[in-house]
Structures are given as C-alpha cells and as structure tokens.
Amino acid sequence: MLRQSQNSPLSREDAREIAIRALTFLAGDAEHMSRFLALSGMGLQDIRTNAQEAPFQAALLEHLMDDEALLLTFCGNENIDPQLIAPALHLLEG
C-alpha cells in the first residue's frame, strides 16, 4: 500500500513501483492499453524494451494524470493515494 504520510517522503523506488503498477493496470485492459499506445506512439516492443527506464515510467504516470477518471480508477484499484502520482512523476523525470 502506498499511502505516504507527510513524515515519510516518496522515494525514487516508490515512484518506480507506482509506474510498474500503472503499466500492469493498463496492460490488464485492452482499451486502456490501446489508448496509451496510440497516444504515446509506442508499440508493444517499445514497452518490452523500455519498461524499466525512468522516461518510459514517467510517460505512464503522465498518461494517468491526463485522464482523471483513469487516474482515480488506478489509484482506487491499487490503493494508492492519488496525490502521490505527481511527486512520483517528478522523481522519475528528475
């Protein structure tokens, strides 16, 4: 469960975990995954090649942040505080 308190800052490893969980979430629904692929211009091979790379992981989180309903569904399913997504994105971008 990723529900950080103000006393426990998000780590880069936490951010990577959130992104991998986001990939798993998107991959579990053909419509969500197809939309991500179409908007990102990536193919399945790109995902296989780049899944562990921070820029790709940041793109996953950015995709979620661009669709509030999708973001809230992901966070609800994964029991992640939605307010952690922006800091996680920032960590992966930096």
KOLGU-4560 file (N, C-alpha, C; in nm, 3 decimals, padded with zeros to 5 digits):
<recs>
<n_xx: 00.085 n_yy: -00.118 n_zz: 00.000 ca_xx: 00.000 ca_yy: 00.000 ca_zz: 00.000 c_xx: 00.089 c_yy: 00.123 c_zz: 00.000 mol: A seq: 1 type: MET>
<n_xx: 00.061 n_yy: 00.215 n_zz: -00.089 ca_xx: 00.139 ca_yy: 00.338 ca_zz: -00.097 c_xx: 00.052 c_yy: 00.457 c_zz: -00.056 mol: A seq: 2 type: LEU>
<n_xx: 00.043 n_yy: 00.477 n_zz: 00.070 ca_xx: -00.029 ca_yy: 00.592 ca_zz: 00.124 c_xx: 00.069 c_yy: 00.661 c_zz: 00.218 mol: A seq: 3 type: ARG>
<n_xx: 00.156 n_yy: 00.741 n_zz: 00.160 ca_xx: 00.262 ca_yy: 00.805 ca_zz: 00.236 c_xx: 00.206 c_yy: 00.914 c_zz: 00.327 mol: A seq: 4 type: GLN>
<n_xx: 00.269 n_yy: 00.931 n_zz: 00.440 ca_xx: 00.236 ca_yy: 01.043 ca_zz: 00.527 c_xx: 00.333 c_yy: 01.156 c_zz: 00.498 mol: A seq: 5 type: SER>
<n_xx: 00.304 n_yy: 01.271 n_zz: 00.552 ca_xx: 00.393 ca_yy: 01.385 ca_zz: 00.530 c_xx: 00.530 c_yy: 01.361 c_zz: 00.592 mol: A seq: 6 type: GLN>
<n_xx: 00.539 n_yy: 01.271 n_zz: 00.689 ca_xx: 00.666 ca_yy: 01.242 ca_zz: 00.754 c_xx: 00.749 c_yy: 01.139 c_zz: 00.677 mol: A seq: 7 type: ASN>
<n_xx: 00.690 n_yy: 01.078 n_zz: 00.576 ca_xx: 00.757 ca_yy: 00.973 ca_zz: 00.501 c_xx: 00.757 c_yy: 01.010 c_zz: 00.353 mol: A seq: 8 type: SER>
<n_xx: 00.864 n_yy: 01.074 n_zz: 00.306 ca_xx: 00.867 ca_yy: 01.119 ca_zz: 00.167 c_xx: 00.872 c_yy: 01.001 c_zz: 00.069 mol: A seq: 9 type: PRO>
<n_xx: 00.821 n_yy: 01.025 n_zz: -00.048 ca_xx: 00.822 ca_yy: 00.926 ca_zz: -00.155 c_xx: 00.964 c_yy: 00.909 c_zz: -00.206 mol: A seq: 10 type: LEU>
<n_xx: 01.008 n_yy: 00.787 n_zz: -00.223 ca_xx: 01.142 ca_yy: 00.761 ca_zz: -00.276 c_xx: 01.134 c_yy: 00.735 c_zz: -00.425 mol: A seq: 11 type: SER>
<n_xx: 01.248 n_yy: 00.737 n_zz: -00.491 ca_xx: 01.253 ca_yy: 00.705 ca_zz: -00.633 c_xx: 01.209 c_yy: 00.560 c_zz: -00.656 mol: A seq: 12 type: ARG>
<n_xx: 01.243 n_yy: 00.472 n_zz: -00.566 ca_xx: 01.200 ca_yy: 00.332 ca_zz: -00.577 c_xx: 01.048 c_yy: 00.322 c_zz: -00.565 mol: A seq: 13 type: GLU>
<n_xx: 00.988 n_yy: 00.401 n_zz: -00.475 ca_xx: 00.842 ca_yy: 00.404 ca_zz: -00.465 c_xx: 00.781 c_yy: 00.452 c_zz: -00.597 mol: A seq: 14 type: ASP>
<n_xx: 00.842 n_yy: 00.553 n_zz: -00.656 ca_xx: 00.793 ca_yy: 00.607 ca_zz: -00.784 c_xx: 00.800 c_yy: 00.502 c_zz: -00.893 mol: A seq: 15 type: ALA>
<n_xx: 00.908 n_yy: 00.427 n_zz: -00.896 ca_xx: 00.924 ca_yy: 00.320 ca_zz: -00.996 c_xx: 00.819 c_yy: 00.211 c_zz: -00.973 mol: A seq: 16 type: ARG>
<n_xx: 00.791 n_yy: 00.179 n_zz: -00.848 ca_xx: 00.689 ca_yy: 00.079 ca_zz: -00.817 c_xx: 00.552 c_yy: 00.124 c_zz: -00.865 mol: A seq: 17 type: GLU>
<n_xx: 00.519 n_yy: 00.251 n_zz: -00.841 ca_xx: 00.391 ca_yy: 00.304 ca_zz: -00.887 c_xx: 00.381 c_yy: 00.293 c_zz: -01.039 mol: A seq: 18 type: ILE>
<n_xx: 00.488 n_yy: 00.327 n_zz: -01.108 ca_xx: 00.487 ca_yy: 00.322 ca_zz: -01.254 c_xx: 00.469 c_yy: 00.179 c_zz: -01.306 mol: A seq: 19 type: ALA>
<n_xx: 00.536 n_yy: 00.084 n_zz: -01.245 ca_xx: 00.522 ca_yy: -00.055 ca_zz: -01.288 c_xx: 00.381 c_yy: -00.105 c_zz: -01.259 mol: A seq: 20 type: ILE>
<n_xx: 00.324 n_yy: -00.063 n_zz: -01.148 ca_xx: 00.186 ca_yy: -00.098 ca_zz: -01.119 c_xx: 00.092 c_yy: -00.033 c_zz: -01.219 mol: A seq: 21 type: ARG>
<n_xx: 00.125 n_yy: 00.088 n_zz: -01.264 ca_xx: 00.044 ca_yy: 00.155 ca_zz: -01.366 c_xx: 00.050 c_yy: 00.077 c_zz: -01.498 mol: A seq: 22 type: ALA>
<n_xx: 00.167 n_yy: 00.030 n_zz: -01.534 ca_xx: 00.181 ca_yy: -00.050 ca_zz: -01.656 c_xx: 00.098 c_yy: -00.177 c_zz: -01.646 mol: A seq: 23 type: LEU>
<n_xx: 00.105 n_yy: -00.243 n_zz: -01.534 ca_xx: 00.026 ca_yy: -00.365 ca_zz: -01.512 c_xx: -00.123 c_yy: -00.336 c_zz: -01.521 mol: A seq: 24 type: THR>
<n_xx: -00.164 n_yy: -00.225 n_zz: -01.462 ca_xx: -00.304 ca_yy: -00.183 ca_zz: -01.466 c_xx: -00.348 c_yy: -00.158 c_zz: -01.610 mol: A seq: 25 type: PHE>
<n_xx: -00.270 n_yy: -00.082 n_zz: -01.685 ca_xx: -00.306 ca_yy: -00.053 ca_zz: -01.824 c_xx: -00.308 c_yy: -00.180 c_zz: -01.908 mol: A seq: 26 type: LEU>
<n_xx: -00.209 n_yy: -00.266 n_zz: -01.887 ca_xx: -00.200 ca_yy: -00.389 ca_zz: -01.965 c_xx: -00.316 c_yy: -00.484 c_zz: -01.936 mol: A seq: 27 type: ALA>
<n_xx: -00.379 n_yy: -00.468 n_zz: -01.822 ca_xx: -00.491 ca_yy: -00.554 ca_zz: -01.786 c_xx: -00.620 c_yy: -00.519 c_zz: -01.855 mol: A seq: 28 type: GLY>
<n_xx: -00.621 n_yy: -00.410 n_zz: -01.931 ca_xx: -00.742 ca_yy: -00.368 ca_zz: -02.001 c_xx: -00.702 c_yy: -00.327 c_zz: -02.143 mol: A seq: 29 type: ASP>
<n_xx: -00.748 n_yy: -00.404 n_zz: -02.241 ca_xx: -00.707 ca_yy: -00.381 ca_zz: -02.380 c_xx: -00.738 c_yy: -00.239 c_zz: -02.427 mol: A seq: 30 type: ALA>
<n_xx: -00.852 n_yy: -00.185 n_zz: -02.386 ca_xx: -00.888 ca_yy: -00.050 ca_zz: -02.428 c_xx: -00.792 c_yy: 00.055 c_zz: -02.371 mol: A seq: 31 type: GLU>
<n_xx: -00.761 n_yy: 00.041 n_zz: -02.242 ca_xx: -00.667 ca_yy: 00.136 ca_zz: -02.180 c_xx: -00.529 c_yy: 00.126 c_zz: -02.244 mol: A seq: 32 type: HIS>
<n_xx: -00.484 n_yy: 00.004 n_zz: -02.267 ca_xx: -00.351 ca_yy: -00.016 ca_zz: -02.325 c_xx: -00.348 c_yy: 00.036 c_zz: -02.468 mol: A seq: 33 type: MET>
<n_xx: -00.451 n_yy: 00.010 n_zz: -02.544 ca_xx: -00.456 ca_yy: 00.059 ca_zz: -02.683 c_xx: -00.452 c_yy: 00.211 c_zz: -02.687 mol: A seq: 34 type: SER>
<n_xx: -00.522 n_yy: 00.273 n_zz: -02.596 ca_xx: -00.523 ca_yy: 00.420 ca_zz: -02.591 c_xx: -00.384 c_yy: 00.473 c_zz: -02.557 mol: A seq: 35 type: ARG>
<n_xx: -00.319 n_yy: 00.412 n_zz: -02.459 ca_xx: -00.184 ca_yy: 00.455 ca_zz: -02.422 c_xx: -00.089 c_yy: 00.440 c_zz: -02.542 mol: A seq: 36 type: PHE>
<n_xx: -00.095 n_yy: 00.326 n_zz: -02.609 ca_xx: -00.008 ca_yy: 00.303 ca_zz: -02.724 c_xx: -00.035 c_yy: 00.404 c_zz: -02.835 mol: A seq: 37 type: LEU>
<n_xx: -00.162 n_yy: 00.431 n_zz: -02.862 ca_xx: -00.197 ca_yy: 00.526 ca_zz: -02.968 c_xx: -00.149 c_yy: 00.667 c_zz: -02.934 mol: A seq: 38 type: ALA>
<n_xx: -00.170 n_yy: 00.709 n_zz: -02.811 ca_xx: -00.131 ca_yy: 00.846 ca_zz: -02.773 c_xx: 00.020 c_yy: 00.863 c_zz: -02.760 mol: A seq: 39 type: LEU>
<n_xx: 00.088 n_yy: 00.756 n_zz: -02.719 ca_xx: 00.233 ca_yy: 00.766 ca_zz: -02.699 c_xx: 00.312 c_yy: 00.739 c_zz: -02.827 mol: A seq: 40 type: SER>
<n_xx: 00.247 n_yy: 00.676 n_zz: -02.924 ca_xx: 00.317 ca_yy: 00.640 ca_zz: -03.047 c_xx: 00.409 c_yy: 00.520 c_zz: -03.030 mol: A seq: 41 type: GLY>
<n_xx: 00.392 n_yy: 00.448 n_zz: -02.921 ca_xx: 00.476 ca_yy: 00.331 ca_zz: -02.894 c_xx: 00.407 c_yy: 00.205 c_zz: -02.942 mol: A seq: 42 type: MET>
<n_xx: 00.487 n_yy: 00.102 n_zz: -02.958 ca_xx: 00.436 ca_yy: -00.032 ca_zz: -02.987 c_xx: 00.469 c_yy: -00.123 c_zz: -02.872 mol: A seq: 43 type: GLY>
<n_xx: 00.419 n_yy: -00.245 n_zz: -02.879 ca_xx: 00.443 ca_yy: -00.340 ca_zz: -02.771 c_xx: 00.592 c_yy: -00.367 c_zz: -02.751 mol: A seq: 44 type: LEU>
<n_xx: 00.668 n_yy: -00.371 n_zz: -02.859 ca_xx: 00.813 ca_yy: -00.394 ca_zz: -02.846 c_xx: 00.879 c_yy: -00.279 c_zz: -02.770 mol: A seq: 45 type: GLN>
<n_xx: 00.832 n_yy: -00.157 n_zz: -02.792 ca_xx: 00.886 ca_yy: -00.041 ca_zz: -02.718 c_xx: 00.864 c_yy: -00.059 c_zz: -02.568 mol: A seq: 46 type: ASP>
<n_xx: 00.748 n_yy: -00.111 n_zz: -02.532 ca_xx: 00.718 ca_yy: -00.132 ca_zz: -02.391 c_xx: 00.812 c_yy: -00.238 c_zz: -02.333 mol: A seq: 47 type: ILE>
<n_xx: 00.829 n_yy: -00.345 n_zz: -02.405 ca_xx: 00.919 ca_yy: -00.451 ca_zz: -02.357 c_xx: 01.061 c_yy: -00.399 c_zz: -02.339 mol: A seq: 48 type: ARG>
<n_xx: 01.103 n_yy: -00.315 n_zz: -02.431 ca_xx: 01.240 ca_yy: -00.262 ca_zz: -02.428 c_xx: 01.259 c_yy: -00.157 c_zz: -02.320 mol: A seq: 49 type: THR>
<n_xx: 01.156 n_yy: -00.076 n_zz: -02.295 ca_xx: 01.173 ca_yy: 00.042 ca_zz: -02.211 c_xx: 01.103 c_yy: 00.037 c_zz: -02.075 mol: A seq: 50 type: ASN>
<n_xx: 01.040 n_yy: -00.073 n_zz: -02.040 ca_xx: 00.958 ca_yy: -00.078 ca_zz: -01.918 c_xx: 01.035 c_yy: -00.040 c_zz: -01.792 mol: A seq: 51 type: ALA>
<n_xx: 01.163 n_yy: -00.067 n_zz: -01.787 ca_xx: 01.241 ca_yy: -00.037 ca_zz: -01.666 c_xx: 01.310 c_yy: 00.100 c_zz: -01.671 mol: A seq: 52 type: GLN>
<n_xx: 01.287 n_yy: 00.175 n_zz: -01.778 ca_xx: 01.351 ca_yy: 00.305 ca_zz: -01.795 c_xx: 01.266 c_yy: 00.417 c_zz: -01.735 mol: A seq: 53 type: GLU>
<n_xx: 01.328 n_yy: 00.508 n_zz: -01.663 ca_xx: 01.256 ca_yy: 00.616 ca_zz: -01.596 c_xx: 01.175 c_yy: 00.703 c_zz: -01.692 mol: A seq: 54 type: ALA>
<n_xx: 01.227 n_yy: 00.741 n_zz: -01.811 ca_xx: 01.145 ca_yy: 00.823 ca_zz: -01.901 c_xx: 01.016 c_yy: 00.753 c_zz: -01.944 mol: A seq: 55 type: PRO>
<n_xx: 01.023 n_yy: 00.624 n_zz: -01.968 ca_xx: 00.903 ca_yy: 00.549 ca_zz: -02.004 c_xx: 00.807 c_yy: 00.543 c_zz: -01.885 mol: A seq: 56 type: PHE>
<n_xx: 00.861 n_yy: 00.518 n_zz: -01.767 ca_xx: 00.778 ca_yy: 00.513 ca_zz: -01.648 c_xx: 00.711 c_yy: 00.648 c_zz: -01.622 mol: A seq: 57 type: GLN>
<n_xx: 00.784 n_yy: 00.756 n_zz: -01.647 ca_xx: 00.725 ca_yy: 00.889 ca_zz: -01.632 c_xx: 00.611 c_yy: 00.907 c_zz: -01.733 mol: A seq: 58 type: ALA>
<n_xx: 00.627 n_yy: 00.858 n_zz: -01.854 ca_xx: 00.522 ca_yy: 00.868 ca_zz: -01.956 c_xx: 00.396 c_yy: 00.795 c_zz: -01.911 mol: A seq: 59 type: ALA>
<n_xx: 00.412 n_yy: 00.683 n_zz: -01.844 ca_xx: 00.296 ca_yy: 00.610 ca_zz: -01.791 c_xx: 00.220 c_yy: 00.694 c_zz: -01.691 mol: A seq: 60 type: LEU>
<n_xx: 00.293 n_yy: 00.755 n_zz: -01.598 ca_xx: 00.227 ca_yy: 00.836 ca_zz: -01.495 c_xx: 00.166 c_yy: 00.961 c_zz: -01.555 mol: A seq: 61 type: LEU>
<n_xx: 00.232 n_yy: 01.020 n_zz: -01.652 ca_xx: 00.177 ca_yy: 01.138 ca_zz: -01.719 c_xx: 00.047 c_yy: 01.100 c_zz: -01.790 mol: A seq: 62 type: GLU>
<n_xx: 00.045 n_yy: 00.984 n_zz: -01.852 ca_xx: -00.077 ca_yy: 00.937 ca_zz: -01.919 c_xx: -00.192 c_yy: 00.927 c_zz: -01.819 mol: A seq: 63 type: HIS>
<n_xx: -00.165 n_yy: 00.872 n_zz: -01.702 ca_xx: -00.269 ca_yy: 00.863 ca_zz: -01.600 c_xx: -00.316 c_yy: 01.001 c_zz: -01.555 mol: A seq: 64 type: LEU>
<n_xx: -00.222 n_yy: 01.091 n_zz: -01.539 ca_xx: -00.257 ca_yy: 01.225 ca_zz: -01.492 c_xx: -00.339 c_yy: 01.303 c_zz: -01.595 mol: A seq: 65 type: MET>
<n_xx: -00.328 n_yy: 01.266 n_zz: -01.721 ca_xx: -00.404 ca_yy: 01.333 ca_zz: -01.826 c_xx: -00.550 c_yy: 01.290 c_zz: -01.831 mol: A seq: 66 type: ASP>
<n_xx: -00.586 n_yy: 01.186 n_zz: -01.757 ca_xx: -00.723 ca_yy: 01.133 ca_zz: -01.756 c_xx: -00.762 c_yy: 01.109 c_zz: -01.611 mol: A seq: 67 type: ASP>
<n_xx: -00.832 n_yy: 01.207 n_zz: -01.552 ca_xx: -00.862 ca_yy: 01.200 ca_zz: -01.409 c_xx: -00.941 c_yy: 01.074 c_zz: -01.372 mol: A seq: 68 type: GLU>
<n_xx: -01.037 n_yy: 01.035 n_zz: -01.455 ca_xx: -01.116 ca_yy: 00.915 ca_zz: -01.424 c_xx: -01.027 c_yy: 00.792 c_zz: -01.423 mol: A seq: 69 type: ALA>
<n_xx: -00.938 n_yy: 00.782 n_zz: -01.520 ca_xx: -00.845 ca_yy: 00.669 ca_zz: -01.526 c_xx: -00.752 c_yy: 00.671 c_zz: -01.405 mol: A seq: 70 type: LEU>
<n_xx: -00.701 n_yy: 00.789 n_zz: -01.372 ca_xx: -00.613 ca_yy: 00.804 ca_zz: -01.256 c_xx: -00.682 c_yy: 00.757 c_zz: -01.129 mol: A seq: 71 type: LEU>
<n_xx: -00.805 n_yy: 00.802 n_zz: -01.107 ca_xx: -00.876 ca_yy: 00.765 ca_zz: -00.985 c_xx: -00.910 c_yy: 00.616 c_zz: -00.981 mol: A seq: 72 type: LEU>
<n_xx: -00.940 n_yy: 00.559 n_zz: -01.098 ca_xx: -00.966 ca_yy: 00.415 ca_zz: -01.103 c_xx: -00.839 c_yy: 00.338 c_zz: -01.068 mol: A seq: 73 type: THR>
<n_xx: -00.728 n_yy: 00.377 n_zz: -01.129 ca_xx: -00.600 ca_yy: 00.313 ca_zz: -01.098 c_xx: -00.568 c_yy: 00.323 c_zz: -00.949 mol: A seq: 74 type: PHE>
<n_xx: -00.576 n_yy: 00.442 n_zz: -00.896 ca_xx: -00.541 ca_yy: 00.462 ca_zz: -00.755 c_xx: -00.635 c_yy: 00.384 c_zz: -00.663 mol: A seq: 75 type: CYS>
<n_xx: -00.763 n_yy: 00.380 n_zz: -00.696 ca_xx: -00.857 ca_yy: 00.304 ca_zz: -00.617 c_xx: -00.828 c_yy: 00.155 c_zz: -00.621 mol: A seq: 76 type: GLY>
<n_xx: -00.799 n_yy: 00.105 n_zz: -00.741 ca_xx: -00.769 ca_yy: -00.038 ca_zz: -00.756 c_xx: -00.640 c_yy: -00.078 c_zz: -00.686 mol: A seq: 77 type: ASN>
<n_xx: -00.542 n_yy: 00.012 n_zz: -00.689 ca_xx: -00.410 ca_yy: -00.018 ca_zz: -00.633 c_xx: -00.390 c_yy: 00.033 c_zz: -00.491 mol: A seq: 78 type: GLU>
<n_xx: -00.493 n_yy: 00.098 n_zz: -00.436 ca_xx: -00.486 ca_yy: 00.154 ca_zz: -00.302 c_xx: -00.367 c_yy: 00.250 c_zz: -00.287 mol: A seq: 79 type: ASN>
<n_xx: -00.357 n_yy: 00.339 n_zz: -00.384 ca_xx: -00.251 ca_yy: 00.441 ca_zz: -00.386 c_xx: -00.318 c_yy: 00.578 c_zz: -00.372 mol: A seq: 80 type: ILE>
<n_xx: -00.264 n_yy: 00.660 n_zz: -00.289 ca_xx: -00.314 ca_yy: 00.796 ca_zz: -00.273 c_xx: -00.291 c_yy: 00.871 c_zz: -00.405 mol: A seq: 81 type: ASP>
<n_xx: -00.397 n_yy: 00.924 n_zz: -00.468 ca_xx: -00.380 ca_yy: 00.995 ca_zz: -00.596 c_xx: -00.282 c_yy: 01.112 c_zz: -00.589 mol: A seq: 82 type: PRO>
<n_xx: -00.265 n_yy: 01.167 n_zz: -00.470 ca_xx: -00.174 ca_yy: 01.280 ca_zz: -00.454 c_xx: -00.028 c_yy: 01.238 c_zz: -00.464 mol: A seq: 83 type: GLN>
<n_xx: -00.001 n_yy: 01.109 n_zz: -00.470 ca_xx: 00.137 ca_yy: 01.061 ca_zz: -00.484 c_xx: 00.182 c_yy: 01.055 c_zz: -00.630 mol: A seq: 84 type: LEU>
<n_xx: 00.089 n_yy: 01.062 n_zz: -00.723 ca_xx: 00.125 ca_yy: 01.043 ca_zz: -00.864 c_xx: 00.212 c_yy: 01.159 c_zz: -00.915 mol: A seq: 85 type: ILE>
<n_xx: 00.176 n_yy: 01.282 n_zz: -00.886 ca_xx: 00.257 ca_yy: 01.396 ca_zz: -00.932 c_xx: 00.398 c_yy: 01.393 c_zz: -00.873 mol: A seq: 86 type: ALA>
<n_xx: 00.415 n_yy: 01.370 n_zz: -00.742 ca_xx: 00.552 ca_yy: 01.361 ca_zz: -00.689 c_xx: 00.630 c_yy: 01.243 c_zz: -00.750 mol: A seq: 87 type: PRO>
<n_xx: 00.561 n_yy: 01.131 n_zz: -00.774 ca_xx: 00.629 ca_yy: 01.017 ca_zz: -00.837 c_xx: 00.675 c_yy: 01.053 c_zz: -00.976 mol: A seq: 88 type: ALA>
<n_xx: 00.590 n_yy: 01.121 n_zz: -01.052 ca_xx: 00.627 ca_yy: 01.166 ca_zz: -01.185 c_xx: 00.749 c_yy: 01.258 c_zz: -01.179 mol: A seq: 89 type: LEU>
<n_xx: 00.749 n_yy: 01.349 n_zz: -01.086 ca_xx: 00.862 ca_yy: 01.442 ca_zz: -01.070 c_xx: 00.991 c_yy: 01.367 c_zz: -01.041 mol: A seq: 90 type: HIS>
<n_xx: 00.985 n_yy: 01.266 n_zz: -00.955 ca_xx: 01.104 ca_yy: 01.188 ca_zz: -00.923 c_xx: 01.156 c_yy: 01.113 c_zz: -01.046 mol: A seq: 91 type: LEU>
<n_xx: 01.066 n_yy: 01.061 n_zz: -01.127 ca_xx: 01.108 ca_yy: 00.986 ca_zz: -01.245 c_xx: 01.161 c_yy: 01.078 c_zz: -01.355 mol: A seq: 92 type: LEU>
<n_xx: 01.114 n_yy: 01.200 n_zz: -01.359 ca_xx: 01.161 ca_yy: 01.296 ca_zz: -01.459 c_xx: 01.297 c_yy: 01.354 c_zz: -01.422 mol: A seq: 93 type: GLU>
<n_xx: 01.327 n_yy: 01.356 n_zz: -01.293 ca_xx: 01.448 ca_yy: 01.421 ca_zz: -01.245 c_xx: 01.558 c_yy: 01.328 c_zz: -01.234 mol: A seq: 94 type: GLY>
</recs>
